[in-house]
Amino acid sequence: FLLDEALLSVVNEVEVLTIELSQKLVENELLGREISLADVEKQYLHFN
């Protein structure tokens, strides 16, 4: 019984960590896109 509870809590923690990690990856991807958009705008303004 105790083993099951310990296992469940570990599984829950792993799930939470996985969710947090995927959210961070999404945030990083969005940041990367914003940065590349800013670069494109700079180049565009520079050439015109």
PyMOL CGO cylinders between C-alpha atoms (Angstrom):
from pymol import cmd
from pymol.cgo import CYLINDER

trace = [
    CYLINDER, 0.00, 0.00, 0.00, 2.72, 2.45, 0.98, 0.3, 1, 1, 1, 1, 1, 1,
    CYLINDER, 2.72, 2.45, 0.98, 4.68, 1.48, -2.10, 0.3, 1, 1, 1, 1, 1, 1,
    CYLINDER, 4.68, 1.48, -2.10, 1.70, 2.26, -4.30, 0.3, 1, 1, 1, 1, 1, 1,
    CYLINDER, 1.70, 2.26, -4.30, 1.31, 5.68, -2.70, 0.3, 1, 1, 1, 1, 1, 1,
    CYLINDER, 1.31, 5.68, -2.70, 5.00, 6.46, -3.14, 0.3, 1, 1, 1, 1, 1, 1,
    CYLINDER, 5.00, 6.46, -3.14, 4.83, 5.36, -6.75, 0.3, 1, 1, 1, 1, 1, 1,
    CYLINDER, 4.83, 5.36, -6.75, 1.76, 7.50, -7.37, 0.3, 1, 1, 1, 1, 1, 1,
    CYLINDER, 1.76, 7.50, -7.37, 3.37, 10.59, -5.89, 0.3, 1, 1, 1, 1, 1, 1,
    CYLINDER, 3.37, 10.59, -5.89, 6.48, 10.05, -8.01, 0.3, 1, 1, 1, 1, 1, 1,
    CYLINDER, 6.48, 10.05, -8.01, 4.33, 9.66, -11.12, 0.3, 1, 1, 1, 1, 1, 1,
    CYLINDER, 4.33, 9.66, -11.12, 2.43, 12.84, -10.25, 0.3, 1, 1, 1, 1, 1, 1,
    CYLINDER, 2.43, 12.84, -10.25, 5.67, 14.77, -9.78, 0.3, 1, 1, 1, 1, 1, 1,
    CYLINDER, 5.67, 14.77, -9.78, 7.02, 13.52, -13.08, 0.3, 1, 1, 1, 1, 1, 1,
    CYLINDER, 7.02, 13.52, -13.08, 3.79, 14.57, -14.82, 0.3, 1, 1, 1, 1, 1, 1,
    CYLINDER, 3.79, 14.57, -14.82, 3.99, 18.04, -13.28, 0.3, 1, 1, 1, 1, 1, 1,
    CYLINDER, 3.99, 18.04, -13.28, 7.64, 18.39, -14.29, 0.3, 1, 1, 1, 1, 1, 1,
    CYLINDER, 7.64, 18.39, -14.29, 6.83, 17.23, -17.82, 0.3, 1, 1, 1, 1, 1, 1,
    CYLINDER, 6.83, 17.23, -17.82, 4.06, 19.80, -18.11, 0.3, 1, 1, 1, 1, 1, 1,
    CYLINDER, 4.06, 19.80, -18.11, 6.31, 22.58, -16.79, 0.3, 1, 1, 1, 1, 1, 1,
    CYLINDER, 6.31, 22.58, -16.79, 9.07, 21.53, -19.15, 0.3, 1, 1, 1, 1, 1, 1,
    CYLINDER, 9.07, 21.53, -19.15, 6.80, 21.54, -22.20, 0.3, 1, 1, 1, 1, 1, 1,
    CYLINDER, 6.80, 21.54, -22.20, 5.45, 24.97, -21.21, 0.3, 1, 1, 1, 1, 1, 1,
    CYLINDER, 5.45, 24.97, -21.21, 9.03, 26.27, -20.98, 0.3, 1, 1, 1, 1, 1, 1,
    CYLINDER, 9.03, 26.27, -20.98, 9.82, 24.81, -24.40, 0.3, 1, 1, 1, 1, 1, 1,
    CYLINDER, 9.82, 24.81, -24.40, 6.78, 26.53, -25.88, 0.3, 1, 1, 1, 1, 1, 1,
    CYLINDER, 6.78, 26.53, -25.88, 7.76, 29.82, -24.23, 0.3, 1, 1, 1, 1, 1, 1,
    CYLINDER, 7.76, 29.82, -24.23, 11.30, 29.50, -25.57, 0.3, 1, 1, 1, 1, 1, 1,
    CYLINDER, 11.30, 29.50, -25.57, 9.98, 28.78, -29.05, 0.3, 1, 1, 1, 1, 1, 1,
    CYLINDER, 9.98, 28.78, -29.05, 7.72, 31.83, -28.92, 0.3, 1, 1, 1, 1, 1, 1,
    CYLINDER, 7.72, 31.83, -28.92, 10.61, 33.95, -27.66, 0.3, 1, 1, 1, 1, 1, 1,
    CYLINDER, 10.61, 33.95, -27.66, 12.78, 32.67, -30.48, 0.3, 1, 1, 1, 1, 1, 1,
    CYLINDER, 12.78, 32.67, -30.48, 10.10, 33.60, -33.01, 0.3, 1, 1, 1, 1, 1, 1,
    CYLINDER, 10.10, 33.60, -33.01, 9.73, 37.09, -31.53, 0.3, 1, 1, 1, 1, 1, 1,
    CYLINDER, 9.73, 37.09, -31.53, 13.48, 37.57, -31.69, 0.3, 1, 1, 1, 1, 1, 1,
    CYLINDER, 13.48, 37.57, -31.69, 13.68, 36.42, -35.30, 0.3, 1, 1, 1, 1, 1, 1,
    CYLINDER, 13.68, 36.42, -35.30, 10.73, 38.66, -36.20, 0.3, 1, 1, 1, 1, 1, 1,
    CYLINDER, 10.73, 38.66, -36.20, 12.54, 41.59, -34.62, 0.3, 1, 1, 1, 1, 1, 1,
    CYLINDER, 12.54, 41.59, -34.62, 15.64, 40.74, -36.66, 0.3, 1, 1, 1, 1, 1, 1,
    CYLINDER, 15.64, 40.74, -36.66, 13.60, 40.63, -39.86, 0.3, 1, 1, 1, 1, 1, 1,
    CYLINDER, 13.60, 40.63, -39.86, 12.08, 44.02, -39.06, 0.3, 1, 1, 1, 1, 1, 1,
    CYLINDER, 12.08, 44.02, -39.06, 15.52, 45.50, -38.38, 0.3, 1, 1, 1, 1, 1, 1,
    CYLINDER, 15.52, 45.50, -38.38, 16.87, 44.18, -41.67, 0.3, 1, 1, 1, 1, 1, 1,
    CYLINDER, 16.87, 44.18, -41.67, 13.80, 45.40, -43.51, 0.3, 1, 1, 1, 1, 1, 1,
    CYLINDER, 13.80, 45.40, -43.51, 14.10, 48.89, -42.04, 0.3, 1, 1, 1, 1, 1, 1,
    CYLINDER, 14.10, 48.89, -42.04, 17.83, 48.86, -42.71, 0.3, 1, 1, 1, 1, 1, 1,
    CYLINDER, 17.83, 48.86, -42.71, 17.37, 48.08, -46.40, 0.3, 1, 1, 1, 1, 1, 1,
    CYLINDER, 17.37, 48.08, -46.40, 14.57, 50.58, -47.00, 0.3, 1, 1, 1, 1, 1, 1,
]
cmd.load_cgo(trace, "trace")
